[in-house]
Amino acid sequence: MKAFNSARPFSILWMLLFVFSTLTPMAHAQWKATLGAQNHSMGHQALAFLPNEIWIHTGESVTWTSSVDEIHTVSFLTAGQVRLPFQVGCPGFTVTGFATFDGTTCITTPPLVKGQTFTVNFPTAGNYKLVCLVHQNMTGSGACSRFIATTSSWAGLL
Ligand SMILES: [Cu+2]
């Protein structure tokens, strides 16, 4: 008969504590969204942010990934700011693949192509407009998106 190993329950407890401690820094959710869609021939392009409405908590991030060969930008303008051509973008902003947007400074990607990503963290609740600087005349659902906050602790993307 095998003797009961009394050390095992403590090993499992330590393992669980280790796993919990390594997961804690990921408490803020990381959301994923897609830029555009296309058919096999690439002749039909959906010029849209998919989804075009995301509600998140403040402090969370959204990563957009381009899924198409058509170029798009992920751009957040300040309130009332006129869209600049995508060749101009946001003067003074340097793209690193990750940015923080709180509504005070315009941020944008250069035109993204299939497979490229851009992550934005939103530390402040707000009503933020998301646009694509390449397709300035797109209208209707999916053409433009914006963050909306209904309380001080929520932000949403519409
Ligand atoms: Cu676009």
Backbone and ligand atoms as CSV (ligand in chain L), in Angstrom:
chain,resi,resn,atom,element,x,y,z
A,1,MET,N,N,0.838,-1.177,0.000
A,1,MET,CA,C,0.000,0.000,0.000
A,1,MET,C,C,0.885,1.243,0.000
A,2,LYS,N,N,0.534,2.198,-0.821
A,2,LYS,CA,C,1.344,3.406,-0.940
A,2,LYS,C,C,0.972,4.411,0.154
A,3,ALA,N,N,1.992,4.974,0.756
A,3,ALA,CA,C,1.747,5.934,1.830
A,3,ALA,C,C,1.237,7.254,1.253
A,4,PHE,N,N,0.352,7.925,1.933
A,4,PHE,CA,C,-0.184,9.210,1.495
A,4,PHE,C,C,0.904,10.282,1.566
A,5,ASN,N,N,1.076,10.972,0.515
A,5,ASN,CA,C,2.093,12.017,0.468
A,5,ASN,C,C,1.472,13.328,0.945
A,6,SER,N,N,1.776,13.706,2.164
A,6,SER,CA,C,1.144,14.900,2.736
A,6,SER,C,C,1.685,16.195,2.128
A,7,ALA,N,N,2.800,16.120,1.415
A,7,ALA,CA,C,3.361,17.348,0.843
A,7,ALA,C,C,2.615,17.785,-0.418
A,8,ARG,N,N,1.917,16.852,-1.075
A,8,ARG,CA,C,1.275,17.171,-2.349
A,8,ARG,C,C,0.234,18.309,-2.262
A,9,PRO,N,N,-0.679,18.282,-1.261
A,9,PRO,CA,C,-1.654,19.381,-1.204
A,9,PRO,C,C,-0.984,20.746,-1.101
A,10,PHE,N,N,0.124,20.822,-0.392
A,10,PHE,CA,C,0.813,22.099,-0.261
A,10,PHE,C,C,1.464,22.494,-1.581
A,11,SER,N,N,1.959,21.515,-2.338
A,11,SER,CA,C,2.548,21.812,-3.644
A,11,SER,C,C,1.513,22.402,-4.577
A,12,ILE,N,N,0.327,21.802,-4.556
A,12,ILE,CA,C,-0.750,22.306,-5.411
A,12,ILE,C,C,-1.145,23.713,-4.995
A,13,LEU,N,N,-1.211,23.950,-3.690
A,13,LEU,CA,C,-1.549,25.290,-3.206
A,13,LEU,C,C,-0.530,26.306,-3.686
A,14,TRP,N,N,0.750,25.977,-3.579
A,14,TRP,CA,C,1.782,26.912,-4.041
A,14,TRP,C,C,1.682,27.138,-5.543
A,15,MET,N,N,1.361,26.069,-6.290
A,15,MET,CA,C,1.224,26.198,-7.741
A,15,MET,C,C,0.069,27.144,-8.074
A,16,LEU,N,N,-1.056,26.990,-7.371
A,16,LEU,CA,C,-2.200,27.861,-7.613
A,16,LEU,C,C,-1.875,29.313,-7.269
A,17,LEU,N,N,-1.157,29.501,-6.173
A,17,LEU,CA,C,-0.772,30.865,-5.803
A,17,LEU,C,C,0.132,31.477,-6.865
A,18,PHE,N,N,1.032,30.664,-7.426
A,18,PHE,CA,C,1.933,31.162,-8.459
A,18,PHE,C,C,1.144,31.551,-9.710
A,19,VAL,N,N,0.220,30.673,-10.118
A,19,VAL,CA,C,-0.588,30.969,-11.306
A,19,VAL,C,C,-1.400,32.231,-11.084
A,20,PHE,N,N,-2.020,32.366,-9.918
A,20,PHE,CA,C,-2.828,33.549,-9.632
A,20,PHE,C,C,-1.974,34.809,-9.681
A,21,SER,N,N,-0.761,34.731,-9.105
A,21,SER,CA,C,0.084,35.922,-9.060
A,21,SER,C,C,0.553,36.325,-10.449
A,22,THR,N,N,0.704,35.349,-11.361
A,22,THR,CA,C,1.137,35.704,-12.706
A,22,THR,C,C,-0.021,36.201,-13.557
A,23,LEU,N,N,-1.254,35.870,-13.182
A,23,LEU,CA,C,-2.411,36.330,-13.948
A,23,LEU,C,C,-2.872,37.719,-13.524
A,24,THR,N,N,-2.546,38.126,-12.337
A,24,THR,CA,C,-3.032,39.396,-11.822
A,24,THR,C,C,-2.731,40.585,-12.734
A,25,PRO,N,N,-1.509,40.694,-13.309
A,25,PRO,CA,C,-1.253,41.858,-14.172
A,25,PRO,C,C,-2.156,41.902,-15.402
A,26,MET,N,N,-2.819,40.807,-15.741
A,26,MET,CA,C,-3.684,40.791,-16.924
A,26,MET,C,C,-5.136,41.106,-16.569
A,27,ALA,N,N,-5.353,41.740,-15.421
A,27,ALA,CA,C,-6.717,42.017,-14.972
A,27,ALA,C,C,-7.466,42.899,-15.960
A,28,HIS,N,N,-6.762,43.811,-16.629
A,28,HIS,CA,C,-7.420,44.660,-17.612
A,28,HIS,C,C,-7.559,43.900,-18.925
A,29,ALA,N,N,-8.780,43.805,-19.408
A,29,ALA,CA,C,-9.060,42.994,-20.593
A,29,ALA,C,C,-8.412,43.577,-21.839
A,30,GLN,N,N,-8.101,42.685,-22.744
A,30,GLN,CA,C,-7.525,43.030,-24.041
A,30,GLN,C,C,-8.520,42.555,-25.088
A,31,TRP,N,N,-9.176,43.496,-25.769
A,31,TRP,CA,C,-10.207,43.141,-26.735
A,31,TRP,C,C,-9.639,43.133,-28.148
A,32,LYS,N,N,-10.268,42.333,-28.990
A,32,LYS,CA,C,-9.815,42.232,-30.377
A,32,LYS,C,C,-10.914,42.685,-31.326
A,33,ALA,N,N,-10.505,43.393,-32.370
A,33,ALA,CA,C,-11.436,43.847,-33.393
A,33,ALA,C,C,-10.748,43.720,-34.746
A,34,THR,N,N,-11.534,43.824,-35.800
A,34,THR,CA,C,-11.012,43.593,-37.146
A,34,THR,C,C,-11.259,44.804,-38.018
A,35,LEU,N,N,-10.289,45.040,-38.885
A,35,LEU,CA,C,-10.414,46.116,-39.868
A,35,LEU,C,C,-10.785,45.494,-41.204
A,36,GLY,N,N,-11.983,45.798,-41.680
A,36,GLY,CA,C,-12.387,45.388,-43.017
A,36,GLY,C,C,-12.664,43.904,-43.174
A,37,ALA,N,N,-13.259,43.600,-44.321
A,37,ALA,CA,C,-13.515,42.223,-44.733
A,37,ALA,C,C,-13.544,42.228,-46.252
A,38,GLN,N,N,-13.280,41.072,-46.859
A,38,GLN,CA,C,-13.258,40.995,-48.323
A,38,GLN,C,C,-13.639,39.603,-48.787
A,39,ASN,N,N,-14.059,39.511,-50.052
A,39,ASN,CA,C,-14.352,38.180,-50.590
A,39,ASN,C,C,-13.063,37.593,-51.180
A,40,HIS,N,N,-13.138,36.384,-51.702
A,40,HIS,CA,C,-11.927,35.699,-52.174
A,40,HIS,C,C,-11.214,36.455,-53.293
A,41,SER,N,N,-11.969,37.075,-54.197
A,41,SER,CA,C,-11.334,37.796,-55.300
A,41,SER,C,C,-10.837,39.170,-54.877
A,42,MET,N,N,-11.161,39.574,-53.664
A,42,MET,CA,C,-10.818,40.880,-53.108
A,42,MET,C,C,-11.559,42.012,-53.808
A,43,GLY,N,N,-12.459,41.642,-54.727
A,43,GLY,CA,C,-13.215,42.655,-55.472
A,43,GLY,C,C,-14.269,43.338,-54.628
A,44,HIS,N,N,-14.729,42.656,-53.614
A,44,HIS,CA,C,-15.720,43.246,-52.719
A,44,HIS,C,C,-15.067,43.496,-51.369
A,45,GLN,N,N,-15.079,44.738,-50.956
A,45,GLN,CA,C,-14.462,45.124,-49.699
A,45,GLN,C,C,-15.515,45.700,-48.761
A,46,ALA,N,N,-15.496,45.233,-47.534
A,46,ALA,CA,C,-16.335,45.849,-46.506
A,46,ALA,C,C,-15.482,46.905,-45.818
A,47,LEU,N,N,-15.825,48.156,-46.038
A,47,LEU,CA,C,-15.054,49.246,-45.460
A,47,LEU,C,C,-15.628,49.535,-44.078
A,48,ALA,N,N,-15.183,48.766,-43.098
A,48,ALA,CA,C,-15.830,48.850,-41.790
A,48,ALA,C,C,-14.897,48.418,-40.676
A,49,PHE,N,N,-15.198,48.927,-39.500
A,49,PHE,CA,C,-14.582,48.424,-38.273
A,49,PHE,C,C,-15.501,47.330,-37.739
A,50,LEU,N,N,-14.951,46.159,-37.520
A,50,LEU,CA,C,-15.770,45.026,-37.107
A,50,LEU,C,C,-15.312,44.494,-35.751
A,51,PRO,N,N,-16.118,44.570,-34.723
A,51,PRO,CA,C,-17.438,45.210,-34.722
A,51,PRO,C,C,-17.288,46.723,-34.721
A,52,ASN,N,N,-18.361,47.396,-35.043
A,52,ASN,CA,C,-18.283,48.858,-35.045
A,52,ASN,C,C,-18.813,49.433,-33.740
A,53,GLU,N,N,-19.106,48.564,-32.810
A,53,GLU,CA,C,-19.492,49.036,-31.480
A,53,GLU,C,C,-18.922,48.090,-30.442
A,54,ILE,N,N,-18.074,48.622,-29.591
A,54,ILE,CA,C,-17.482,47.836,-28.504
A,54,ILE,C,C,-17.584,48.667,-27.241
A,55,TRP,N,N,-18.070,48.055,-26.186
A,55,TRP,CA,C,-18.107,48.734,-24.893
A,55,TRP,C,C,-17.053,48.111,-24.006
A,56,ILE,N,N,-16.218,48.960,-23.442
A,56,ILE,CA,C,-15.129,48.458,-22.611
A,56,ILE,C,C,-15.084,49.237,-21.309
A,57,HIS,N,N,-14.345,48.687,-20.351
A,57,HIS,CA,C,-14.067,49.428,-19.125
A,57,HIS,C,C,-12.886,50.352,-19.381
A,58,THR,N,N,-12.850,51.433,-18.651
A,58,THR,CA,C,-11.676,52.291,-18.729
A,58,THR,C,C,-10.462,51.491,-18.268
A,59,GLY,N,N,-9.346,51.761,-18.909
A,59,GLY,CA,C,-8.119,51.042,-18.595
A,59,GLY,C,C,-7.899,49.827,-19.468
A,60,GLU,N,N,-8.919,49.440,-20.246
A,60,GLU,CA,C,-8.781,48.284,-21.120
A,60,GLU,C,C,-8.255,48.710,-22.491
A,61,SER,N,N,-7.846,47.721,-23.258
A,61,SER,CA,C,-7.267,47.981,-24.569
A,61,SER,C,C,-8.015,47.230,-25.662
A,62,VAL,N,N,-7.940,47.769,-26.854
A,62,VAL,CA,C,-8.507,47.105,-28.029
A,62,VAL,C,C,-7.404,46.982,-29.074
A,63,THR,N,N,-7.275,45.784,-29.643
A,63,THR,CA,C,-6.315,45.574,-30.726
A,63,THR,C,C,-7.073,45.369,-32.022
A,64,TRP,N,N,-6.804,46.234,-32.998
A,64,TRP,CA,C,-7.396,46.078,-34.316
A,64,TRP,C,C,-6.394,45.361,-35.216
A,65,THR,N,N,-6.881,44.398,-35.968
A,65,THR,CA,C,-6.056,43.668,-36.923
A,65,THR,C,C,-6.674,43.802,-38.301
A,66,SER,N,N,-5.869,44.217,-39.249
A,66,SER,CA,C,-6.366,44.308,-40.617
A,66,SER,C,C,-6.507,42.910,-41.208
A,67,SER,N,N,-7.660,42.660,-41.828
A,67,SER,CA,C,-7.902,41.338,-42.414
A,67,SER,C,C,-8.005,41.405,-43.932
A,68,VAL,N,N,-7.643,42.556,-44.481
A,68,VAL,CA,C,-7.877,42.750,-45.918
A,68,VAL,C,C,-6.666,43.363,-46.624
A,69,ASP,N,N,-6.722,43.340,-47.949
A,69,ASP,CA,C,-5.657,43.938,-48.745
A,69,ASP,C,C,-5.885,45.424,-48.979
A,70,GLU,N,N,-7.130,45.863,-48.815
A,70,GLU,CA,C,-7.424,47.291,-48.881
A,70,GLU,C,C,-6.771,47.976,-47.682
A,71,ILE,N,N,-6.291,49.208,-47.864
A,71,ILE,CA,C,-5.661,49.910,-46.742
A,71,ILE,C,C,-6.708,50.637,-45.904
A,72,HIS,N,N,-6.488,50.650,-44.612
A,72,HIS,CA,C,-7.325,51.382,-43.658
A,72,HIS,C,C,-6.422,51.942,-42.567
A,73,THR,N,N,-6.903,52.981,-41.904
A,73,THR,CA,C,-6.212,53.447,-40.703
A,73,THR,C,C,-7.132,53.276,-39.512
A,74,VAL,N,N,-6.529,53.184,-38.331
A,74,VAL,CA,C,-7.261,53.265,-37.069
A,74,VAL,C,C,-6.876,54.616,-36.492
A,75,SER,N,N,-7.835,55.529,-36.456
A,75,SER,CA,C,-7.525,56.906,-36.092
A,75,SER,C,C,-8.536,57.442,-35.091
A,76,PHE,N,N,-8.032,58.020,-34.028
A,76,PHE,CA,C,-8.879,58.686,-33.040
A,76,PHE,C,C,-8.531,60.164,-33.056
A,77,LEU,N,N,-9.521,60.972,-33.360
A,77,LEU,CA,C,-9.315,62.413,-33.426
A,77,LEU,C,C,-9.816,63.051,-32.136
A,78,THR,N,N,-9.349,64.257,-31.870
A,78,THR,CA,C,-9.861,64.992,-30.721
A,78,THR,C,C,-11.229,65.562,-31.085
A,79,ALA,N,N,-11.993,65.935,-30.091
A,79,ALA,CA,C,-13.350,66.445,-30.331
A,79,ALA,C,C,-13.316,67.637,-31.277
A,80,GLY,N,N,-14.088,67.552,-32.333
A,80,GLY,CA,C,-14.189,68.658,-33.282
A,80,GLY,C,C,-13.041,68.752,-34.265
A,81,GLN,N,N,-12.078,67.883,-34.174
A,81,GLN,CA,C,-10.921,67.949,-35.066
A,81,GLN,C,C,-11.309,67.547,-36.479
A,82,VAL,N,N,-10.820,68.322,-37.435
A,82,VAL,CA,C,-11.065,68.018,-38.845
A,82,VAL,C,C,-10.135,66.888,-39.258
A,83,ARG,N,N,-10.676,65.946,-40.033
A,83,ARG,CA,C,-9.847,64.835,-40.526
A,83,ARG,C,C,-8.718,65.355,-41.397
A,84,LEU,N,N,-7.561,64.846,-41.150
A,84,LEU,CA,C,-6.423,65.158,-41.997
A,84,LEU,C,C,-6.239,64.017,-42.984
A,85,PRO,N,N,-5.618,64.295,-44.136
A,85,PRO,CA,C,-5.344,63.206,-45.078
A,85,PRO,C,C,-4.480,62.135,-44.407
A,86,PHE,N,N,-4.646,60.890,-44.814
A,86,PHE,CA,C,-3.886,59.824,-44.159
A,86,PHE,C,C,-2.390,59.992,-44.356
A,87,GLN,N,N,-2.002,60.730,-45.420
A,87,GLN,CA,C,-0.570,60.975,-45.629
A,87,GLN,C,C,-0.021,61.908,-44.551
A,88,VAL,N,N,-0.903,62.716,-43.960
A,88,VAL,CA,C,-0.496,63.647,-42.895
A,88,VAL,C,C,-0.644,62.984,-41.536
A,89,GLY,N,N,-1.762,62.274,-41.338
A,89,GLY,CA,C,-1.998,61.586,-40.067
A,89,GLY,C,C,-2.207,62.550,-38.925
A,90,CYS,N,N,-1.587,62.263,-37.810
A,90,CYS,CA,C,-1.643,63.125,-36.635
A,90,CYS,C,C,-0.248,63.700,-36.419
A,91,PRO,N,N,-0.065,64.977,-36.758
A,91,PRO,CA,C,1.267,65.577,-36.612
A,91,PRO,C,C,1.802,65.419,-35.197
A,92,GLY,N,N,3.025,64.961,-35.096
A,92,GLY,CA,C,3.662,64.799,-33.792
A,92,GLY,C,C,3.466,63.435,-33.162
A,93,PHE,N,N,2.551,62.633,-33.735
A,93,PHE,CA,C,2.307,61.306,-33.167
A,93,PHE,C,C,3.168,60.278,-33.883
A,94,THR,N,N,3.867,59.469,-33.111
A,94,THR,CA,C,4.709,58.419,-33.664
A,94,THR,C,C,4.069,57.069,-33.394
A,95,VAL,N,N,3.890,56.289,-34.432
A,95,VAL,CA,C,3.246,54.989,-34.306
A,95,VAL,C,C,4.253,53.946,-33.838
A,96,THR,N,N,3.870,53.209,-32.818
A,96,THR,CA,C,4.730,52.129,-32.348
A,96,THR,C,C,3.982,50.802,-32.306
A,97,GLY,N,N,2.741,50.798,-32.743
A,97,GLY,CA,C,1.935,49.588,-32.653
A,97,GLY,C,C,1.070,49.574,-31.416
A,98,PHE,N,N,1.356,50.503,-30.499
A,98,PHE,CA,C,0.577,50.612,-29.268
A,98,PHE,C,C,0.460,52.090,-28.930
A,99,ALA,N,N,-0.728,52.496,-28.499
A,99,ALA,CA,C,-0.922,53.899,-28.129
A,99,ALA,C,C,-1.953,54.003,-27.031
A,100,THR,N,N,-1.944,55.144,-26.391
A,100,THR,CA,C,-2.955,55.456,-25.385
A,100,THR,C,C,-3.750,56.642,-25.894
A,101,PHE,N,N,-5.074,56.534,-25.771
A,101,PHE,CA,C,-5.910,57.648,-26.207
A,101,PHE,C,C,-6.842,58.052,-25.079
A,102,ASP,N,N,-6.795,59.359,-24.746
A,102,ASP,CA,C,-7.698,59.875,-23.708
A,102,ASP,C,C,-8.517,61.057,-24.224
A,103,GLY,N,N,-8.475,61.261,-25.537
A,103,GLY,CA,C,-9.278,62.318,-26.134
A,103,GLY,C,C,-8.561,63.639,-26.292
A,104,THR,N,N,-7.350,63.762,-25.772
A,104,THR,CA,C,-6.674,65.062,-25.810
A,104,THR,C,C,-5.704,65.202,-26.980
A,105,THR,N,N,-5.241,64.087,-27.521
A,105,THR,CA,C,-4.270,64.137,-28.606
A,105,THR,C,C,-4.641,63.117,-29.675
A,106,CYS,N,N,-4.660,63.571,-30.904
A,106,CYS,CA,C,-4.981,62.700,-32.038
A,106,CYS,C,C,-3.959,61.581,-32.163
A,107,ILE,N,N,-4.457,60.367,-32.415
A,107,ILE,CA,C,-3.554,59.250,-32.696
A,107,ILE,C,C,-4.032,58.540,-33.959
A,108,THR,N,N,-3.109,58.018,-34.724
A,108,THR,CA,C,-3.489,57.282,-35.929
A,108,THR,C,C,-2.392,56.319,-36.343
A,109,THR,N,N,-2.792,55.317,-37.077
A,109,THR,CA,C,-1.822,54.449,-37.722
A,109,THR,C,C,-1.567,55.001,-39.118
A,110,PRO,N,N,-0.492,54.584,-39.733
A,110,PRO,CA,C,-0.400,54.766,-41.180
A,110,PRO,C,C,-1.371,53.769,-41.791
A,111,PRO,N,N,-1.568,53.798,-43.105
A,111,PRO,CA,C,-2.435,52.780,-43.706
A,111,PRO,C,C,-1.944,51.381,-43.332
A,112,LEU,N,N,-2.851,50.588,-42.772
A,112,LEU,CA,C,-2.512,49.221,-42.376
A,112,LEU,C,C,-2.902,48.254,-43.479
A,113,VAL,N,N,-2.092,47.221,-43.640
A,113,VAL,CA,C,-2.412,46.166,-44.601
A,113,VAL,C,C,-2.613,44.861,-43.851
A,114,LYS,N,N,-3.058,43.871,-44.588
A,114,LYS,CA,C,-3.444,42.586,-44.008
A,114,LYS,C,C,-2.410,42.066,-43.015
A,115,GLY,N,N,-2.907,41.735,-41.812
A,115,GLY,CA,C,-2.048,41.157,-40.791
A,115,GLY,C,C,-1.462,42.154,-39.817
A,116,GLN,N,N,-1.475,43.434,-40.154
A,116,GLN,CA,C,-0.907,44.427,-39.256
A,116,GLN,C,C,-1.900,44.751,-38.150
A,117,THR,N,N,-1.372,45.101,-36.987
A,117,THR,CA,C,-2.233,45.364,-35.839
A,117,THR,C,C,-1.916,46.717,-35.213
A,118,PHE,N,N,-2.847,47.182,-34.425
A,118,PHE,CA,C,-2.657,48.425,-33.665
A,118,PHE,C,C,-3.477,48.300,-32.388
A,119,THR,N,N,-2.816,48.531,-31.266
A,119,THR,CA,C,-3.477,48.404,-29.969
A,119,THR,C,C,-3.594,49.772,-29.328
A,120,VAL,N,N,-4.780,50.056,-28.824
A,120,VAL,CA,C,-5.032,51.335,-28.155
A,120,VAL,C,C,-5.567,51.055,-26.757
A,121,ASN,N,N,-4.959,51.709,-25.788
A,121,ASN,CA,C,-5.442,51.636,-24.413
A,121,ASN,C,C,-6.245,52.905,-24.122
A,122,PHE,N,N,-7.351,52.733,-23.375
A,122,PHE,CA,C,-8.242,53.849,-23.080
A,122,PHE,C,C,-8.325,54.038,-21.564
A,123,PRO,N,N,-7.492,54.922,-21.015
A,123,PRO,CA,C,-7.467,55.103,-19.562
A,123,PRO,C,C,-8.601,55.962,-19.033
A,124,THR,N,N,-9.254,56.704,-19.921
A,124,THR,CA,C,-10.259,57.667,-19.491
A,124,THR,C,C,-11.574,57.404,-20.201
A,125,ALA,N,N,-12.662,57.395,-19.458
A,125,ALA,CA,C,-13.976,57.238,-20.083
A,125,ALA,C,C,-14.247,58.428,-20.987
A,126,GLY,N,N,-14.872,58.172,-22.101
A,126,GLY,CA,C,-15.142,59.272,-23.020
A,126,GLY,C,C,-15.956,58.837,-24.202
A,127,ASN,N,N,-16.306,59.793,-25.006
A,127,ASN,CA,C,-17.061,59.585,-26.231
A,127,ASN,C,C,-16.094,59.839,-27.373
A,128,TYR,N,N,-15.464,58.794,-27.838
A,128,TYR,CA,C,-14.367,58.937,-28.778
A,128,TYR,C,C,-14.767,58.458,-30.165
A,129,LYS,N,N,-14.426,59.257,-31.138
A,129,LYS,CA,C,-14.782,58.937,-32.514
A,129,LYS,C,C,-13.628,58.213,-33.196
A,130,LEU,N,N,-13.917,57.057,-33.736
A,130,LEU,CA,C,-12.920,56.278,-34.470
A,130,LEU,C,C,-13.200,56.415,-35.958
A,131,VAL,N,N,-12.175,56.783,-36.698
A,131,VAL,CA,C,-12.350,56.956,-38.141
A,131,VAL,C,C,-11.208,56.296,-38.894
A,132,CYS,N,N,-11.444,56.112,-40.175
A,132,CYS,CA,C,-10.402,55.669,-41.101
A,132,CYS,C,C,-10.077,56.866,-41.979
A,133,LEU,N,N,-8.813,57.279,-41.963
A,133,LEU,CA,C,-8.439,58.470,-42.725
A,133,LEU,C,C,-8.347,58.205,-44.222
A,134,VAL,N,N,-8.321,56.949,-44.612
A,134,VAL,CA,C,-8.244,56.627,-46.045
A,134,VAL,C,C,-9.610,56.800,-46.694
A,135,HIS,N,N,-10.644,56.337,-46.001
A,135,HIS,CA,C,-11.990,56.366,-46.572
A,135,HIS,C,C,-12.804,57.451,-45.886
A,136,GLN,N,N,-12.524,58.683,-46.278
A,136,GLN,CA,C,-13.115,59.822,-45.584
A,136,GLN,C,C,-14.589,60.010,-45.881
A,137,ASN,N,N,-15.069,59.460,-46.979
A,137,ASN,CA,C,-16.461,59.696,-47.354
A,137,ASN,C,C,-17.375,58.519,-47.021
A,138,MET,N,N,-16.864,57.559,-46.303
A,138,MET,CA,C,-17.714,56.431,-45.928
A,138,MET,C,C,-18.790,56.922,-44.968
A,139,THR,N,N,-19.974,56.471,-45.204
A,139,THR,CA,C,-21.072,56.814,-44.307
A,139,THR,C,C,-21.835,55.539,-43.968
A,140,GLY,N,N,-22.636,55.633,-42.954
A,140,GLY,CA,C,-23.450,54.489,-42.576
A,140,GLY,C,C,-22.748,53.614,-41.566
A,141,SER,N,N,-23.424,52.537,-41.225
A,141,SER,CA,C,-22.905,51.672,-40.173
A,141,SER,C,C,-21.579,51.068,-40.593
A,142,GLY,N,N,-20.679,51.046,-39.695
A,142,GLY,CA,C,-19.391,50.428,-39.952
A,142,GLY,C,C,-18.369,51.364,-40.540
A,143,ALA,N,N,-18.784,52.502,-41.024
A,143,ALA,CA,C,-17.811,53.409,-41.622
A,143,ALA,C,C,-17.002,54.111,-40.547
A,144,CYS,N,N,-17.666,54.507,-39.539
A,144,CYS,CA,C,-17.004,55.225,-38.464
A,144,CYS,C,C,-17.430,54.630,-37.134
A,145,SER,N,N,-16.616,54.764,-36.179
A,145,SER,CA,C,-16.945,54.265,-34.859
A,145,SER,C,C,-16.534,55.295,-33.835
A,146,ARG,N,N,-17.069,55.178,-32.669
A,146,ARG,CA,C,-16.702,56.114,-31.621
A,146,ARG,C,C,-16.910,55.457,-30.266
A,147,PHE,N,N,-16.131,55.920,-29.312
A,147,PHE,CA,C,-16.297,55.442,-27.954
A,147,PHE,C,C,-17.337,56.296,-27.256
A,148,ILE,N,N,-18.146,55.666,-26.462
A,148,ILE,CA,C,-19.157,56.370,-25.690
A,148,ILE,C,C,-19.074,55.917,-24.250
A,149,ALA,N,N,-19.115,56.855,-23.344
A,149,ALA,CA,C,-19.156,56.515,-21.926
A,149,ALA,C,C,-20.497,56.925,-21.355
A,150,THR,N,N,-21.114,56.030,-20.647
A,150,THR,CA,C,-22.382,56.372,-20.011
A,150,THR,C,C,-22.187,56.646,-18.526
A,151,THR,N,N,-21.107,56.137,-17.979
A,151,THR,CA,C,-20.774,56.447,-16.589
A,151,THR,C,C,-19.294,56.743,-16.548
A,152,SER,N,N,-18.809,57.097,-15.395
A,152,SER,CA,C,-17.394,57.432,-15.293
A,152,SER,C,C,-16.510,56.200,-15.379
A,153,SER,N,N,-17.086,55.031,-15.283
A,153,SER,CA,C,-16.246,53.838,-15.283
A,153,SER,C,C,-16.367,53.005,-16.563
A,154,TRP,N,N,-17.149,53.428,-17.498
A,154,TRP,CA,C,-17.305,52.672,-18.724
A,154,TRP,C,C,-16.961,53.526,-19.936
A,155,ALA,N,N,-16.386,52.888,-20.927
A,155,ALA,CA,C,-16.195,53.533,-22.216
A,155,ALA,C,C,-16.690,52.541,-23.251
A,156,GLY,N,N,-17.215,53.009,-24.333
A,156,GLY,CA,C,-17.711,52.105,-25.354
A,156,GLY,C,C,-17.286,52.558,-26.728
A,157,LEU,N,N,-17.259,51.658,-27.633
A,157,LEU,CA,C,-16.895,51.979,-29.014
A,157,LEU,C,C,-18.109,51.766,-29.871
A,158,LEU,N,N,-18.495,52.803,-30.581
A,158,LEU,CA,C,-19.679,52.702,-31.436
A,158,LEU,C,C,-19.279,52.952,-32.874
L,1,CU,CU,CU,-10.760,52.481,-44.429
